[in-house]
């Protein structure tokens, strides 16, 4: 391997770097033995197709490109990857190699998920090359923060920066339809596959004890396949490598893929998925030289003790089960070592053709055949071009449409970019994937991948966490409240109603609490049960809108019963808060506190006490998930987002400052989220998935640095600190209740986009804290209500003075009206 040499650093700014004239000396750099690395900083998160212009100065050269979100990923041989949970219509690997033989434009075949940092490294020790116009061709939204439909600005500059994390995150994690092409290329010779996580056939999940055969021609490096695997690829993974050393890239890792060998591992790939533990690979020498450019017939037979692999009817290896150690399995895998589907995908930088796939039962009967030359295989193998505008869980991985993440994500979109296509596109994508029968009939897929067909929802079988069903239903209700899309509601209401009915059996008849499998906490616990109450009440409101009063009444009645059960069985006078669950009565959690408040399970006294009790969960810059968490455990911005909303809601409703609420808000907004901004080593201008108590990313390289589920402050600051919330579908009616008690803020202003136009609003507290100046403009077809929970002695509205003696001040803003008022309080806050 050549010496890295000195690094040439190019600061390209926080905008998308487009191709530039290769004669522009300001965008061109020469890489040579003495200066072999170009480091590019895009300033903020960006994703798309990497590209550059190259002009060899000394004959053919090879250039390695490396990508990462956090800067220290540049020091890792694999960048901050690979990502191997699913094909995901993007590059599995965070390193790729370009063979530059002639001058020209070079662009990756694959989308690179979110990144901030990139290097280009010259691999030839005696070569040199002129590089120009390095950049990312992206179809992601690049609208500057200042030009978005929604905005937030306050006296606290850190809060403003935190608000901006959300829109930048959804700009990168939300993928427009037709912006993600298939990763498979159909040709007359078969399907051309480049080094990528395998994609699996939907035909074979229940097949067992079979022999899978296919023809393959290695174009470069090797070819890869699976048998007896899960739909997302977990299971045995096989790669054969060619003997053509002269065509190999100089950076090929011969420890992972030695020449002329069969490599086999059990898991998602031959290597670990970054910091997630993986099992070792086993290697078997091939009995003859495998040449590139020649067709091979490869067969893998599932046997009682392992897998028999042959090439051109010549036995290559018997791979015993004992050689295949299972690895970290997050999203489900094959049923056993004998049962499961097959798939195809070469290793990093490899390219191969695959055709004429045949599967035979143990008795020799042909049970599957496919020439692999027709576009229909894209649907069968789950690699269709993306035809929906959807929001993913993260910009770089897992590239899945998680239903539970939608709860935060779609509210961030609504408050900032206001891309309704992403909101209803995500909802529709999941609605189309409702389970039709079986144990989870009525549930919606929890985490379908890009490229998968809704036709095979039952085969992909993505359900799992039952609180994600509830959060998704709430996202649907919130969409109607904010956008008032009656046609969308009419189209999907029958499915939504079935989805609500599907969660009703979660109630444990003996405890009256929600039981099941939950991300937020244990079954028969406060968090899931309170979320259940919240969900039923939200869906009852939607039922009212469609005129189904019987359903609305029934759901509210069930919610009331569960609310009573929570307070009777889970409120702890000893803890001064809610217990985690009936089996963990001496523990509490931030999710329990958050959802008890949001669902109005807790009265104001209980809410104040529960917020005060959060001090026992304080851990570094945030709060432990629950009492049982270790002090070194990662913190969750996702769950902390629910907590932030709950405490802001409680604080804003009060007539005086609460020291407990102020302490929690300050911890979250002045310590937890700022860590995503202030450390430039890790900052990407976007919100993180997890974070350690000391402020580092919470899962190492695996951490997603552009995860919308961590961006709750965007909508929370808009709704509770600025103080604008919809109270009737499509913002036909809205409230403006300024969060004047929020610590660290003396004024706020912003724009709130609605289907009728933009609400503009502002508030400012005077230095004596006894006067509030408020401005609000209502779009045509809407009216708002300014609310203050304080005793007001007088106010001036558009120059006219009024006397008043009210403990709860209210004033209407009518359609097309701009109202400027100054409110004088009876006493300073």
N, C-alpha and C positions, 0 to 999 in steps of 0.2 A: 504494500500500500504506500502511496506517495506521502511525503510529509505535508501536513496541512499548510505550511508556509504562513505568511502574514495575511491577516484579514483586511480586506478593503470594505469599509462600512459605508453604506449608502442610506441616508435618512430620506425616505421618500414621502414622509408626511402622513397625515391621517386620512387622506383621500385615496380613491382608487387610482392606481397608476395605470394609465392607458398606454398602448403602444405609441412610441414616439419615433420620429425620423431617425433612422440609424446613423445619420450624419450629424445628429445633434450631440456634440461632445459632452454636454452636461448630463446625458443619460447613457453614456458609453463607458465601459471599463475593460481594461485588458487583464486577463488572468494568465499567469505564467507560473513557472516553478517558484519564483521568489515571492509571488503575490497570488496565491492560488484560490483564495476564498473571497467571495463577494457576499456580504451580509446585508440583507434588506429588512428595514423596519417599516411596516405599513402604518404604524402609529396606533391604529385601532384594529379590531377584528374585521377580517374580510375573508370571503371564500369564493371559489369559482375555478376557472381553468387557468393554471399558471402558464405563462408564456414569456418568450424572450427572442431576440434576434441574435444570431451567432455568426461570426466570421472567422473561421479557422485561419490562423496566421502561420501554422507550421505543419499542415496536414491534418488528417482526422484526429479528433479528440473526443474524450468522454467527459460529460459533466454530470455530477451528482447534485440533485436538488433535494433539500431537506426543509421540512415545514414544522412549525410548532406554534402553540399559543403563548406559552411562557418562554421567556428568553433562555432559561437554562436547558430547555429541550434541545437547543442547538448543540449542547455538549454530549447528548446521547447519540449513539450510532443509529438509532431508529427514530430520531426526532422525538415527538411525544406520542408516538403510535407503537404498533398498529392498532386498528379498531376492527375487531373480528366477530362482533355479534351478528352482523347481517351484511349482505352485499350493499344495501343502502343507496345504490345508484351514485356512489362516490368512491374515491380511492381508499382502499383498506389501509394502504401503507403511507407513511409520512416521509418516505424516501423514495425517489425514483431517479432513473438514470437516462440520460439522453446521449445518443451516438451522433456526433456532429461530423459529418463527412464532407458536406458542402455548405456554403453560406445560405442562410435562409431563416425563416420564422419557425420556431419550435414551440409547440403547445402540447400540454398533457392531454392524453385521451380522456382521462378521468377528471371529474370535479374533485378538487381538494376541499374538504370541510374547513371550518373556520380556523384561521391562523392570524398571527400578527407578524411573526418572524419567519424569514426564509434565508437559506444560504444557497449559493451556487459554488460548487467546488470543482476545480479542474483536477481530473484524476491522472492525467498523463504527466509523468515526471519530466519529460523533455518537450512538452507541447506548449502552445500558447493560443489564445483565442480572444477575439474582441466581442464583448457582450453589450448589447444595447436594448433599451426599451423593456427592462424587466417589469413584469406586472402580473395582474390577475384579470382575466376577462370574466366579469361577473354580471349576472342578471339580477342580483340582489338589489333591493332598494338602497339608494345612496343619498337620499334627501338629507341635507344638513339638519341638525337638531333645531336650529333657529327657524327653519322654514317648514317644519312639520305642522300639520293641522292642529295638534294639541301642544300646549306648552305649559311650563311651570317655572316660575322664578320667585325667589324670596330673598330676604335679608341674609340668609345663611347660604353662602356659596357652596359649602359641602353638600347641603341638601339638594341644591340645583344640580350638582355633578352626579349625585346619586339618582335623581330623577332621570337623567340622560342615559344612565346605564340601560334602562328598559328599552327605549326605542332602538338604540343601537343593537341590542341583543335580538329583538324580534326582526329587525332588518336582515340579520344574518341567518337566523334560525327558521324564518318563514320562507318557503320556496315556492315561487310562482309556477303555475301550470306551464308545461313545456320547457321549463328551465333545467330539468334534470333528465337528460336522455338515457337510454338503456346503456348498460355497461357491456352488453353482448353485441357483437356485430355478425349479422347473418350474411353468409356468402354461399355461392354455389357449391363450394367444397365442404360446407359444414359451418359451424359457428366458430368464429375467431374469438378466442379468449385471451385477454391480457392479465398479468399477475394481479389477482384480486381474490377477496373472500369468495368461496364457492357459493353457487346458487343451486337450490335443490328442486327436484321435480315434486309437484303436488300429487303425482299419481301413486307414489310408493310408500307413504308413511306406515301403512299396515302390512307391507310385504315383508316376508321373513324367509331365511334360509334359501336365498336365491344366488344366482350368478349374474353379475352385471358385466357386460362386455361393450367396448366401444373402440372405434378407430380414431387414432390421433396422429397428427403430424406436428412435431415440435418445430416451431419457427425460431425460437430462441430460448435456450436455457433448460426448459422442461415443461412438464404438463402435470396437472393435478386433478384429483377426483375424490369422491366419498362413496361409501356404502353404509347401510345400517345407521343412518344419521337422522337427527332431528331436522325440522323444517328451517331452522335458522343456522344449521350447519354443525351443531354439536354432535360429535361422534368420531369415528375413525377418519383420519385424513391421510391421503396418500399422494406422494409426489415422486415422479421419476425424472432424473436429470440426464441431459445429453453428455456425450463425451467430447463435445466440440469446445475445447478450451480456448481456441482462437476467437470464437464469437462471444465468449463470456465477457461481462463487464469487469473492469478492474476492481470494483468494490463489491463484487459478489461474495457473500459470506459463505465460504466453503465449509465452515463448521456446520451451518444449518443445511445447506444444499451442496454436499460434495458431488463432484462430477461422477457420472455413470453409476448412480446409486438409486435405490428405492428408499425414500424416507417415509416413515410412518409415525404418526402421533395420535393421541386421543384427546379431543377437545374441540376448540374452535379453529385452531390453526397449528402449524408446526411450532410456532413460538408463542410466548406469553403475550397476552393483550396488555401491553405496557406493564403496570405493576400488579396485575392480577396473576395469581399463581397458575402455572401450567405444568403439565407432565412432560417428561423427557421424550425426545424422538428416538426411534430405533432406525438403524441403517443396514441395508442389505446390498452387497455388491451385485451388479448385473452380470450375467454370464457371457455377455457379448457387448460390443460397443454400440450404444444407441446414438444414431446419427440424426442430426437436424435435417429437415427437408424430406424425410422418408416416413411413409405411413406405417404405423404400428397397430396391431390389434391387441388391446389390453383387456384382460379378464380378471375379475376378483370374485372369488367364490366364498360364501359364508359357510364355514365348517363348524362342527361341534366344539373344536378347540381353538379356533382362530380363523384367519383369512388366508386363502391361497391366492397368490398373485402370479399370473403368467403373462408373457409377452410373446406374441406370434406362436402361441401354443407351446412355448418353452417355459417351464416352471422357473420362477424368479425367487419366490420366498413363501414360506408358511409363517405368517405373523401370529404368534400365540397371543391369546388374551392377556396372559401374564406380562407381556411386554408393553401393554398399553395401559398406562395409569390414568384414571379419570382426572380431569382438571376442573377448575372453577366453572360451574354451570349455572348461569344466572337466568337465562330465559327459556330453559327447558331443552331437552334433548331427545335422543332416541329412547324408545321404551326399554330396550335391552341391547346387548351386543349382537343379537341375531335379527332384530327387527328395526326397520326404518328405511328411509328413502335414500336415493343416490343424488349426487350433485357433481358439479365441475367448476374448477377454478385453479389456475396455475399459481405458483408462488411469485413473490415480488420480482418484477422486471422480466418474468418469463412470458412467452407468447406461444400459443398452440392452437391448432384446429382440432375440433371434435366433431365426429359424425357417426351415423349408424350405431346408435345405442340399442342394445338388446338386453332384456332381462329374462332369464329362464328360471323356472321353478326347479326344485331339487330333482324332480323326475325328468327334466329336460324340456318340459313344455314351455314354449315362448309365451310370456305373459305381458311383454311390453316391447314395442319397437318404435324407433323414431330416427329418421335420417338426419335430423337437426339442421335442416336447410330451409324450414318454413318459419315465418314470423310468429306463428302460433306458439313457438317454444318460449317466447318472451313472457307470455302469460303463464304457461305451465311452470316455468322456473322462477317466476316472481321477479322479473327484471324488466317490466314494461316501463316505457317512458312515463314520467310523471304527468298526469292529466288533471290533477287537482292542485289548487293553491292551498298549501297546508303549512302549518307550523310544527316543526320538529321539536324534540326535547332538547336538542343541542345543535349548535352550528357544526361541530366537528364529529360528534358521535352522540347517541347511537344511531342517529338518522332514522329514528322511529317516531311515529305519531302517537305519543302517550296521552291517553284520555285524561288522566289525573292532572297532568301539567297544564291542560287547557284552562283550568280554573284561574290560574294567574295569567297565563300567556294572553288569553283573549281579552282580558281586562287591560293589560298593558297596551295591546294594539288599539283598543277602543280609546284610551286616554291619550295616545301619542300619534302613531302613524295613521290611525283610523282607516286601515285597509280592511274594509268589510269583506272583500274577496277572501282574505286569509281567515277571517272569523267563520263565515258560513261555509267556506271550503273545508276547513278543519272539521267543523261539526258534521257536514255532509259526509266527509270521508269516513268518519267513525259511525255515523248513522247507517251508512250502507253496509256496515260490518256488524250488524246485530245478530246475535246467536239465535237460531230459529228453533232449536230443540235441545233436549238433554238437560243436565243438571243446571246449566247456566242460561237456559232459554230466556230471552228478553234482555240479557246483558249485551253491552257493546264491547267490541274488541278493545283490549287495554293498550296494546302497543304494536299495531300493524306497521310493517316497514314500507318505505317507498318502493314502488314497483310491484307490489302484491295486488292480486285481483280480489275484489270483494266476492267473486263467485266461489272462492275457496275459503271463506271465513271459518267454516267448521273445521277445515283441515289445519289451518294455521293455529287455531285454538288458542288465541291470545286473550285470556281473561284474568285470572289471578286475583288481584287486589280489589276487594269489594267496595272499599271507600272511594276508589277511583271512579266507580260507576256513579256514586253520589256526586262527586266533584264535577264530573262531566255533565250530569243533569243540571247542576247549578250553572254551569257555563252556558247551557242552552237557555235557561231562564234569564240570565244576565244579558245575553245577546238580544233577546226580545225586548227587555226593559230599555236597553240603550239604543236599539236601532228600530224597533217596532215593525219588523219585516213580517207582515201578515201572511204573505204567500209562503214564506219559509215555514212559519208556524203551522199553517194549514197543511202543508205537505208532510211535515215530520211529526205532528202532534200524535197521530195514532201510534207511531213507534215509541215516542217519548212516554206515552201513557203505559205502554207495555213495559218499558224500562222501569217506570216507577213501581208498577205492580210486582216486578221481578225482585225488588229489594225488600218488599214488605215481609217476606218470610225470614228476614234476618233477625227479627225480634224473637228473643228467647222467651218462650211462654212462662218460664218459671221466674226469671229475673225482670222481665219487661224491658231489657236492654238489648242493644244490637250485638249480635254475635257473628263471627265470621273471620275472614283473613283481611287484615287492615294494615296499611302502611303507617297510619297515624298512631297506632297503639293496639293494645290487646282487645280481644273480644270482651263483651260485657264491661266495656270501659267508658270513661267519660268522653273521650275525643270522638270515637266512632259513633257513639249514641247521640251526642250533641250534633254532630254533622248530620246524622239521620233526621233529627228534629228540624234542623235548618233546611235540609233538602225537601222534606215533605211540605213545609210551610211555603218554600219558594215555588214548588210545583203546584201547590194549591192555588197560589196567586195566578199562575199561568192557566190553570184549569178555569178559574173565574173568567179570564179573558176570552176563552173559547166557549164559555157558556155551560161548562160541565160542573155545575154547582154541587151535584151529589158527590162527585169525586173529590172536589175541593173540601167539602165538609168532612168526608170520611178521612182524608189524609190529615187534615188539621186535628181531628179527634185522636188519631193514632199518635201524632206528634205530641199532643198534650199529655197523653198517658206516659210516653217515654220521658218527657220532661219531668214529670212527677217522679218516675222511677229513678232518674239520675239524682235528683235532689234527696230522695229518701235513702238511696243505697250507696251513693258515692260522695256526697258532701261530707267532709271530715272536719269537725270542730277542732280536733287535735292538730291537724295540719294547717287549718285556716284556709283550706282550698279543697279542690276536688281530688279524690283519689284517682290513680291511674285506671284501676279496674277492680272488680270484686275480688280478684286473686292477688292484687297488689295494693292493698288498702293503705299501706304506709308509704307509698310512692306517689309522686305527682309528675306532671309533664307539662311542657309548654303547649302542646297540642290540646291537652285537656282544658287548660285555662283559656286558650284562644277560642275554642269552639263553644265552650260553655257561655262565653260572653257574646260571641257572634250570633249564636242561636237563641239568645235571650233566655237560656236556661238559668243563668245566674241573675239574681236581682242586683241592684246597684250596690248594696252592702256586700253581698258575696263577691261581686266583681272586684270591688276595692280590696277586699281581703285577699282574694286569689292573686291579684296583681302584686300586692305587698309580699306574698309568699314566694314570688318568683326569685327573690333574693337568694333563696337556698339553692337555686339552679344556676346562679351566675358562675360563668366559667370563662376566664380570659376576656375576650372582646365580645362575648355573647352569652347565650344560655344553653346549658346542656339540654338534650332532647328530653331526658327524664332523670329522676333522682338516682337511678341505677347506673347511669352512664359514667364511664371513667373520665377523669379530668382531662385526659389526652384525646378523648374521642372527638371526632369531627362535629362541627356545628352545622345546622341545616338552615340555609337561607329560605328554603321552601316553607318549612314549618314556621320559621321566624317571621315569614311574611304574613301568615295568618295571625300570629301574635301581634305584629305591628298594627295590623288593621283593627284587631280587637281593642288594643289599648288606646289607639287614637280615637276609636268610636266612643269608648268609655270616657276618655278625657274631654272630648268635645261636647259631650252631653252634660258635663258638670258645670255648676255655677261658680266653682272656685278651683284653684290649682290643687292637684294631688301630687304630693312628693313622690309617691310610689309610681304613679303613671309617668311622671317626668323622668324618673330614674330609668325606667324601662325604655322609654322612647329615646332618651339620650344614649343609652347603651347601644341600641339598635342602629340609630341614625348617626351617631357620632363615633362609634367604635366598630361595629360589625361591618356594615356596608362600606364605610370609608377604606377598609383594608383592601377592597377590590380596586381602589383608585390610587392610593398613596404609594404603593410599592411598585415602581415601574418595572421591576424584574418580572412580575407576574401580571401586571395590569394589561387589559385588552380593550378598555373602554366599554366593557360589557359585564354582565352579572354572572357570578360563579355558581357552580352546582353545590359544592361543599367548601367549608373553610375550617381550618384548625383554630383552636383558641388563641394561638399566637399570631394569627393573621395570614398564614401560608395557605395555599390551595389545599383542600381537605383530602384529596385522594392522589396526591402526587401528580405525575404526568397524566394519569387517567382522568383527572378532574376536567370537566367541561368548563371553559372560561367564558362561554356564551350560552348560558342556560336560562331560558325565560322563566323557569320556575323560581329563580332567585331574584326576580325583578319586581317583586310586589311593591316596593316603595314608589314606583312610577304612578300606579293608580292610587295608592294610598295617599300620597302627597297631593294629588289632584283632588281626590274625593274628600279628604279629611283635613288637610292643612289649608289648601286653597278653599276647599269646602263645597264643591259642586257635585251634586248627585242627581241622577234621573229618578223621578218618582212616578212616572207614567210612561207607557211604551213610547220609545223614540224620542224621549226628552220633551214630550208634549207638555209635561209639567216637571219642574225641577226645583231642588232646594239649594240655597246658597247659605251654608252655615259655616262661617270662617272659623278655622282652628286657632283662635287667638291665644289659647292656653298652651299651645305646643312649645316646648322649651327650645330656645335657640332661634326663635323666629319673631320678628316684630312687624313684618309685612310680607305679603305674598300677592302675586298676580299671575294670570295665566289665561290660556284659551282652552275651551272644551268643545271639541267638534261634535255636532249632532246631525241627524238627517235633515234638519230644518236650517242649518247654518251654524255659525260659531257663537257660543256664549263667551263673552269676555267679562272678566271679573277681577277685582282686586280688593284688598283690605289692608289697613295700616293702623297699628296701635300707636297712640302718642306716648311720649316719654313718661308721662305720669300714670299711664295705664288706666285712664278713666274716660278715654274718648277713642272711638273707632271710626275711621273714614272708610266708607265702602262705596264701590262702583260696580255696577252690573248692567249688561246690555242683553236683552232677550231677542233671539231671532224671531222672524215672522212665524206665527203658528205655534208659539210656545209661550208659557208664562212661568215665572219663577217666584219663589217665596224666600225672602231673606229672613233668616232665623238667628236669634241670639238667646242663649239660656240665662241671661243676666237681667237684673232689674235696671230698667232704662227710665231716666227722668225726662229726657227730651231728645228730639232729633231734628235735623234740618235736611229736607229732601228737595234737591234741585233748587236751592235757594229759599225755600219756604220753611219756617220753623214750626214745630209741633211740640206740644207738651203731652207727656204720656206717663202713666204709672203702671208698668207691666213687668211681671217677673219673667215672662217669656215673650220677647219682642218678635213681632212678625210684620213684614211689609211686602206687598206684592210688586212684582215687576211684570208689566204686561207686554204683549206681543209688540215687537219693534221698538220697545221703550228702553232708553238708557237712563238709569237712575243713579244719582250721586247723592249719598247721604252721609251725614256726620252724626253719630250716636253718642250721646252723653250718658255715662253710666252713673247710677246712684252712689257707687263706691268703686274705688280703684281695685283692679284685679290683682 
